[in-house]
Amino acid sequence: MAYPGDGRLPVIYVRGFAGGPAGIDNAVGDPFYGFNEGSVQVRVDGADRPAFHQFESPLLRLMGDQGYQLLVHGNQSAYLADQDAGSVPAASIWVHRFYDEFAPLLTKDPNAFSIEAAARSLLDLVLLVRKQTGAPRVFLVAHSMGGLVVRSLLQQAIPDHPAIGGALDSASALVDRVFTYATPHGGIEFAIGFGLLEKLRDATGLQGADIFGPARMKEYLTPTTVAVPDGAFDATVMPAGGFPHDRLFCLVGTDSDDYDVAKGLSAKAVGARSDGLVQIDNAYVRDTPRAFVHRSHSGRYGIVNSEEGYQNLRRFLFGDLEVVASLTGLDIQGAPDDDTIWQLDAALSIRGLPVTLHEQSAAHLCPIQIERRPVGDSVGTPVPLVHTYLASDATRPTDATGARAATMRHVLRLSLLSLRKKRGLLSFVDHLEQTADWADVLVVDIGQGADGKPATWGVWGSTLPSAIRDWAPDPARDVPLSDEEPAPRSWRVRVPVPVGARTLLGADAAVTLEVRPRATLDQA
């Protein structure tokens, strides 16, 4: 069997919306449907000289970082069909070229594009790749509308298949993990027109864009044997008992300004709280892990050809540790007539990466909304901050002497701001622009304790006597945080907020970190 048993399953890329016939013709002229595109960004160094950061595309990075192979030098399906079953390396990359059959440039009298047809042909490719590689499952990586093709596969094509379907959970036997870049999981809505633009789009099907409206989404995201009342359908919800929610990761873009200049009209139509095409609230499936990055939907500085996107992709596909951070014990009280609005900025950085892995902020129009506790009510529920993944065996940065860092380090930046209302309008009487009510940096190291078991250390930046980079826990001296999780191979720790912040946040306020191993292929 060609499957290496090291977590490297076949990767199948699924591209996004191409538009009408001309756009489809342009798409099929690219051998990798756009996943081979990289980017170059220029920054200014300390001497006012340009410093270039080159991103070589997610396709090439997986080949370099994870040892994947791109095997096709002709017809992909014909190549696979000609191989012996189990002879093709599992650590291989494939592209779902679903637009080919709909391209006027290639096909005489092509059929109109259909997401259902694209999902069925994706199922054929998944089955063929599994057979010829011997891999138990595949990874699916999709951009924009491609994520809807994948969801149609999971929620309709597989359950409808007479041989392998019949149950919503049958998809998990074929697909291991799904990663979506900027997919309109909740459709595409507009910030102007009071709903008239959506009705016009859905009624006319202009350029096939009605696929982003609720009526068509219900058609291709529901098994044909299941009747769902119109009022009961929500595109951002995957059905219970179907594909596991923790195996779908949604990467959300928050930069509408950098969307292609030629597409500036759509960026204005969907509004600033978007990636230029997909509104932030529609870019993820409920109850799934996700990250927010300040990238646009596509273009030169788009989300797919970004370092932030790739680093999230790589960790989700291959990371063996799942890390969830929440703000617990939060107790911001308020009187009944208190109209103060609380917003929390949160950003995650990992040692060795040149980018921020996750960022929610008021500046990007996506802060975490904090509910104050009315006087007399009990302390509120935990506030989710970050959901990410780490590789415990990843090569860690070295210092000037070449010594390897002993721990995995990630830094969580938190900033709590308040805005006050008066007669329903924001009041700036006592407002201090860009000044937080509380801000700090939590440094978390995960490594081995003196007893050789996994351990976690946490320290607030405001308590350090020197620079963050100079601090390192000593397992023989620094006592790790107390593990509150009885389950083996998992741990849960609390890092109380600094003493000075407890008057505002609550006496028991803390950042709670849950670290647990992800299920292996045999366990999943």
C-alpha positions as a printed Julia matrix, in Angstrom:
524×3 Matrix{Float64}:
   0.0    0.0     0.0
   1.33   3.42   -0.96
  -0.22   5.2     2.0
   2.73   6.32    4.17
   0.93   6.17    7.52
   2.39   9.54    8.57
  -0.72  11.65    8.14
   0.03  12.73    4.56
  -3.2   11.97    2.74
  -3.87  12.98   -0.87
  -4.78  16.67   -1.24
  -7.48  17.64   -3.73
  -7.86  21.35   -4.52
 -11.25  22.78   -5.51
 -11.27  26.27   -7.0
 -13.83  29.05   -6.72
 -16.4   30.78   -8.92
 -15.28  31.68  -12.45
 -18.4   33.57  -13.55
 -19.79  33.27  -17.07
 -18.43  31.47  -20.17
 -15.46  33.85  -20.62
 -14.4   33.4   -17.0
 -14.71  29.63  -17.27
 -12.56  29.63  -20.42
  -9.93  31.64  -18.57
 -10.0   29.23  -15.61
  -9.5   26.07  -17.65
  -6.43  27.6   -19.29
  -4.61  27.36  -15.96
  -3.25  23.83  -15.31
  -3.68  24.2   -11.55
  -6.82  26.37  -11.48
  -4.98  29.16   -9.64
  -3.56  27.24   -6.68
  -0.08  27.63   -8.18
  -0.19  31.42   -7.83
   2.06  33.06   -5.26
   2.65  36.62   -4.2
   5.39  39.1    -3.41
   4.99  41.69   -0.71
   7.38  44.53    0.0
   8.08  45.95    3.42
  10.51  48.66    4.47
  13.39  47.66    6.72
  15.11  49.76    9.38
  17.27  51.47    6.76
  14.29  52.46    4.57
  15.21  49.79    2.05
  12.71  47.37    0.49
  12.47  43.95    2.17
  10.7   41.35    0.05
   8.55  38.52    1.32
   7.88  35.88   -1.32
   5.09  33.34   -0.98
   5.48  30.48   -3.45
   1.81  29.3    -3.48
   0.19  26.64   -1.28
   0.79  24.01   -3.95
   4.56  24.48   -4.02
   4.81  24.92   -0.25
   3.2   21.56    0.42
   5.7   19.99   -1.97
   8.62  21.64   -0.21
   7.49  21.5     3.42
   5.59  18.21    3.51
   7.22  16.25    0.67
   4.13  16.09   -1.55
   4.37  15.16   -5.21
   2.63  16.55   -8.26
   2.53  13.57  -10.61
   0.4   14.62  -13.56
   2.02  15.72  -16.81
  -0.98  15.14  -19.02
  -4.55  14.07  -18.37
  -5.08  13.68  -14.62
  -7.95  11.18  -14.75
  -6.3    9.15  -17.52
  -3.04   9.04  -15.57
  -4.78   7.77  -12.44
  -6.84   5.21  -14.33
  -3.7    3.76  -15.97
  -1.99   3.04  -12.64
  -2.28  -0.1   -10.57
  -4.44   0.17   -7.49
  -2.37   1.19   -4.47
   0.69   2.13   -6.55
   0.34   5.92   -6.56
   1.98   7.79   -3.64
  -0.57   9.03   -1.14
   1.42  12.22   -0.47
   0.25  13.65   -3.79
  -1.66  16.73   -4.99
  -4.61  16.74   -7.37
  -6.82  19.47   -8.84
 -10.54  19.0    -9.36
 -10.9   20.41  -12.88
 -14.69  20.52  -12.75
 -15.0   23.53  -15.06
 -13.47  21.74  -18.06
 -16.73  20.14  -19.18
 -18.52  23.49  -19.04
 -15.93  25.52  -21.0
 -17.0   26.81  -24.45
 -13.33  26.87  -25.42
 -13.05  23.11  -24.97
 -16.53  21.69  -25.44
 -19.05  22.15  -28.23
 -22.43  23.22  -26.81
 -21.37  22.84  -23.16
 -23.98  22.42  -20.47
 -24.64  25.24  -18.04
 -22.5   24.99  -14.92
 -24.04  23.05  -12.05
 -22.7   22.72   -8.49
 -24.45  19.36   -8.18
 -22.59  18.07  -11.26
 -19.29  19.46   -9.93
 -19.92  17.68   -6.6
 -20.66  14.36   -8.31
 -17.5   14.6   -10.41
 -15.54  15.45   -7.25
 -16.87  12.25   -5.69
 -15.62  10.3    -8.73
 -12.17  11.87   -8.28
 -12.13  11.15   -4.54
 -12.97   7.49   -5.13
 -10.36   7.15   -7.87
  -7.6    8.83   -5.84
  -8.35   6.64   -2.8
  -8.28   3.48   -4.89
  -5.06   4.25   -6.73
  -3.16   5.58   -3.7
  -4.49   3.12   -1.12
  -5.16   6.05    1.22
  -8.14   5.62    3.57
  -9.34   9.21    3.07
  -8.42  12.46    1.34
  -7.92  16.09    2.32
 -10.09  18.64    0.48
  -8.85  22.24    0.18
 -11.24  24.72   -1.39
 -11.43  28.42   -2.21
 -14.65  30.44   -2.31
 -17.39  28.6    -4.22
 -15.18  25.5    -4.18
 -16.12  25.12   -0.54
 -19.78  24.94   -1.57
 -18.92  22.23   -4.09
 -17.26  20.32   -1.24
 -20.26  20.79    1.04
 -22.56  19.59   -1.76
 -20.35  16.51   -1.96
 -20.57  15.93    1.81
 -24.24  16.79    2.26
 -25.8   15.54   -1.0
 -23.61  13.65   -3.48
 -22.28  11.08   -1.0
 -25.56  10.53    0.93
 -27.38  10.2    -2.42
 -24.9    7.7    -3.88
 -26.59   4.27   -4.11
 -23.46   2.29   -3.25
 -21.74   4.36   -0.57
 -24.41   6.78    0.61
 -27.66   6.42    2.42
 -26.43   8.12    5.58
 -25.18  11.6     6.34
 -22.13  10.27    8.19
 -20.9    8.23    5.22
 -18.88  11.25    4.04
 -16.45  10.92    6.98
 -15.33   7.53    5.63
 -14.05   9.16    2.43
 -12.95  12.65    3.49
 -10.63  13.23    6.44
 -10.46  17.03    6.72
 -11.78  20.01    4.79
 -10.16  23.45    4.7
 -11.99  26.36    3.08
 -10.59  29.76    2.12
 -13.18  32.58    2.04
 -16.11  30.32    1.21
 -19.56  31.97    1.3
 -20.99  29.25    3.52
 -23.97  31.5     4.28
 -24.29  32.81    0.75
 -23.5   36.29   -0.52
 -25.54  39.25    0.67
 -25.3   42.95   -0.07
 -25.04  45.92    2.24
 -27.02  48.08   -0.18
 -30.35  47.73   -1.95
 -32.41  46.53    1.04
 -32.51  42.98   -0.35
 -33.51  43.96   -3.9
 -30.11  43.06   -5.38
 -30.3   39.55   -3.93
 -33.81  39.09   -5.34
 -32.69  40.3    -8.78
 -29.66  38.01   -8.75
 -31.63  34.96   -7.66
 -34.49  35.61  -10.11
 -32.29  36.13  -13.18
 -29.42  33.79  -12.34
 -27.06  36.38  -13.86
 -23.69  34.72  -14.66
 -24.85  31.77  -12.57
 -24.57  33.83   -9.36
 -27.91  32.54   -8.01
 -25.88  29.68   -6.51
 -25.1   32.11   -3.67
 -28.78  32.63   -2.83
 -30.74  30.61   -0.25
 -33.05  28.85   -2.7
 -30.27  27.31   -4.78
 -28.11  26.63   -1.72
 -30.94  24.62   -0.2
 -31.15  22.56   -3.42
 -27.51  21.5    -3.54
 -26.82  21.28    0.21
 -29.71  18.91    0.98
 -30.0   15.2     0.08
 -32.56  14.76   -2.68
 -34.51  12.35   -0.48
 -34.86  14.86    2.38
 -37.54  17.53    2.46
 -36.54  20.67    4.34
 -39.12  23.44    4.87
 -37.96  26.82    3.57
 -38.05  28.42    7.0
 -35.97  25.61    8.52
 -32.99  25.89    6.16
 -29.85  27.75    7.26
 -26.87  27.43    4.91
 -24.36  28.1     7.72
 -25.52  24.97    9.57
 -24.35  21.49    8.66
 -26.83  18.76    9.65
 -26.28  16.96   12.94
 -24.94  13.45   12.5
 -23.22  14.32    9.24
 -19.62  15.26    8.52
 -17.88  16.03   11.86
 -17.77  19.76   12.51
 -14.27  19.6    14.02
 -12.92  18.3    10.69
 -13.94  21.42    8.77
 -11.83  24.57    9.16
 -13.0   27.94    7.81
 -10.48  30.68    7.06
 -12.21  34.08    7.06
 -10.85  37.15    5.26
 -11.43  40.61    6.75
  -9.82  42.98    4.22
 -12.26  44.44    1.72
  -9.92  47.25    0.63
  -7.38  45.04   -1.15
  -9.9   43.24   -3.33
  -9.12  43.56   -7.05
  -9.6   47.11   -8.3
 -11.65  45.8   -11.22
 -14.02  44.22   -8.7
 -14.33  47.3    -6.54
 -18.06  47.51   -7.27
 -18.72  44.18   -5.54
 -16.56  45.24   -2.6
 -18.71  48.33   -2.16
 -21.91  46.33   -2.6
 -21.18  43.73    0.1
 -19.81  46.35    2.49
 -16.62  46.97    4.43
 -17.25  44.13    6.89
 -16.19  41.54    4.35
 -13.25  40.25    2.34
 -14.49  42.28   -0.63
 -16.97  39.63   -1.79
 -18.08  37.53    1.19
 -19.35  39.11    4.37
 -17.49  37.97    7.49
 -20.56  36.43    9.14
 -21.25  34.3     6.05
 -17.71  32.95    5.68
 -17.89  30.1     8.18
 -20.05  27.18    9.23
 -21.41  27.35   12.75
 -19.61  25.37   15.45
 -16.51  24.73   13.32
 -12.93  25.84   14.04
 -11.96  29.02   12.21
  -9.41  31.79   11.98
  -9.66  35.42   10.85
  -6.89  36.94    8.74
  -6.63  40.42    7.24
  -6.69  39.31    3.62
  -9.02  39.94    0.71
 -11.09  37.39   -1.19
  -8.69  37.09   -4.11
  -6.21  39.06   -6.15
  -2.58  39.91   -5.65
  -2.88  40.03   -1.86
  -5.67  37.51   -1.64
  -6.27  34.94    1.04
  -5.19  31.87   -0.98
  -1.78  33.19   -1.99
  -0.96  34.36    1.54
   1.42  33.14    4.22
  -1.37  33.44    6.81
  -3.59  31.14    4.78
  -0.92  28.52    4.23
   0.22  28.41    7.85
  -3.36  27.82    9.01
  -3.81  25.19    6.3
  -0.65  23.32    7.19
  -1.41  23.23   10.92
  -4.99  22.08   10.42
  -4.04  19.27    8.04
  -0.95  17.99    9.83
  -0.96  19.37   13.38
  -1.24  16.75   16.12
  -2.26  19.14   18.91
  -5.48  21.11   19.11
  -5.36  24.31   21.18
  -8.46  26.19   22.31
  -8.2   29.41   24.32
 -11.17  31.03   26.07
 -11.69  33.94   28.42
 -13.39  32.46   31.48
 -14.74  33.88   34.72
 -15.38  37.19   32.98
 -17.47  39.46   35.17
 -17.92  42.91   33.65
 -20.92  44.27   35.47
 -23.3   46.94   34.35
 -26.34  48.71   35.7
 -29.64  48.48   33.77
 -29.14  51.97   32.33
 -25.5   51.33   31.38
 -25.2   51.52   27.58
 -21.5   50.68   27.46
 -20.47  48.32   24.65
 -17.42  46.13   25.24
 -15.28  44.83   22.37
 -12.27  42.56   22.64
  -9.41  42.43   20.13
  -7.53  39.13   19.98
  -4.52  38.1    17.88
  -2.39  34.97   17.86
   1.28  34.81   16.9
   3.49  31.71   16.87
   7.24  31.81   17.31
   9.06  31.56   14.0
   6.21  32.75   11.75
   6.44  36.12    9.95
   2.67  36.63   10.07
  -0.21  36.73   12.55
  -2.09  33.44   12.45
  -5.41  34.81   13.67
  -6.69  38.33   14.26
 -10.05  39.7    15.3
 -10.09  43.43   15.9
 -12.27  46.51   15.86
  -9.92  48.0    13.25
 -10.87  45.13   10.92
 -14.56  45.37   11.87
 -14.64  41.95   13.53
 -13.94  42.32   17.27
 -15.21  39.79   19.79
 -18.35  41.18   21.36
 -18.35  40.95   25.16
 -21.64  40.69   26.99
 -21.66  42.55   30.28
 -23.28  40.91   33.28
 -26.29  42.78   34.63
 -26.08  43.26   38.37
 -27.52  40.2    40.11
 -26.95  37.75   37.23
 -24.47  34.87   37.43
 -21.07  35.03   35.77
 -21.34  34.57   32.01
 -20.26  31.71   29.78
 -16.69  31.42   28.44
 -15.76  33.72   25.56
 -13.94  31.83   22.74
 -10.68  33.51   21.74
  -8.61  31.19   19.53
  -8.93  27.72   18.01
  -5.7   26.56   16.42
  -3.41  23.58   15.86
   0.24  22.86   16.52
   2.71  20.2    15.44
   4.63  18.91   18.45
   7.42  17.5    16.29
   7.81  20.58   14.07
  11.27  22.07   13.72
  11.38  25.02   16.07
  13.4   28.2    15.66
  17.0   28.24   16.79
  18.88  30.99   18.58
  22.13  32.63   17.54
  24.12  29.64   18.79
  22.05  27.2    16.77
  20.37  25.71   19.84
  16.84  24.46   19.22
  14.04  26.08   21.21
  12.78  23.75   23.91
   9.11  24.69   23.73
   6.38  25.64   21.31
   5.56  29.27   21.97
   2.48  31.19   20.99
   1.54  34.69   22.06
  -2.01  35.91   22.53
  -2.56  39.66   22.36
  -5.73  40.89   24.06
  -7.18  44.4    24.14
 -10.53  45.33   25.69
 -12.19  48.56   24.58
 -15.41  50.23   25.64
 -17.76  52.5    23.73
 -20.65  54.33   25.34
 -24.04  55.15   23.94
 -26.26  58.09   24.73
 -29.83  58.15   23.41
 -28.95  55.22   21.17
 -25.94  56.95   19.6
 -22.26  56.46   20.36
 -20.94  59.07   22.76
 -17.36  60.32   22.52
 -17.45  62.7    25.49
 -15.0   60.63   27.55
 -13.62  58.58   24.65
  -9.87  58.23   24.08
  -9.19  57.09   20.53
  -7.13  53.87   20.17
  -6.83  53.61   23.95
  -7.84  50.3    25.49
  -9.45  49.91   28.89
  -7.13  46.92   29.33
  -4.46  45.39   27.11
  -1.8   42.76   27.67
   0.12  39.94   26.02
  -0.07  36.34   27.21
   3.02  34.26   26.44
   2.35  30.52   26.47
   5.0   27.82   26.13
   4.15  24.15   25.63
   6.9   21.62   26.19
   8.1   18.95   28.61
   8.25  19.38   32.35
  11.0   18.12   34.62
   9.17  14.75   34.78
   9.2   14.41   31.0
   5.43  14.86   30.69
   3.71  17.59   28.64
   3.64  20.89   30.5
   2.4   24.41   29.92
   3.82  27.68   31.2
   2.07  31.02   30.91
   3.15  34.54   31.79
   1.67  37.97   31.11
   3.92  40.39   29.29
   3.17  43.12   31.83
   4.83  41.02   34.56
   8.08  40.3    32.7
  11.17  42.25   33.75
  12.63  42.17   30.23
  11.75  41.55   26.6
   9.42  38.65   25.81
  12.02  36.98   23.59
  14.43  36.87   26.54
  12.07  34.88   28.76
  12.24  31.09   28.74
  10.78  28.7    31.32
  13.21  26.52   33.22
  11.53  23.13   33.89
  13.72  22.68   36.98
  12.78  26.08   38.42
   9.5   27.31   36.96
   6.48  25.3    38.06
   4.14  24.58   35.12
   0.52  25.63   35.26
  -1.69  23.19   37.13
  -3.43  20.7    34.86
  -7.18  20.56   35.55
  -7.98  17.93   32.9
  -8.16  14.31   34.21
  -8.29  12.76   30.75
  -4.96  11.22   29.64
  -2.89  12.89   26.93
  -4.89  16.13   27.35
  -4.55  19.08   29.67
  -6.41  22.21   30.67
  -4.79  25.13   32.43
  -5.93  28.53   33.68
  -3.86  31.69   33.55
  -5.47  34.31   35.84
  -5.46  37.82   34.42
  -2.99  40.23   36.05
  -4.01  41.55   39.47
  -4.5   45.07   38.15
  -7.06  43.87   35.57
  -9.3   41.92   37.96
 -11.25  44.96   39.13
 -12.43  45.44   35.53
 -12.62  41.84   34.3
 -13.64  40.02   37.47
 -11.87  38.42   40.41
 -11.84  34.99   38.74
 -11.17  36.15   35.16
  -8.59  34.01   33.38
  -7.52  32.7    30.01
  -8.24  28.98   29.98
  -6.16  26.88   27.57
  -7.23  23.41   26.5
  -4.63  21.31   24.7
  -5.55  17.89   23.41
  -4.16  15.46   20.85
  -6.09  15.09   17.64
  -7.47  11.71   16.69
  -5.19   9.67   14.47
  -6.44   8.15   11.23
  -7.09   4.85   12.97
  -9.05   6.58   15.74
 -11.1    8.87   13.51
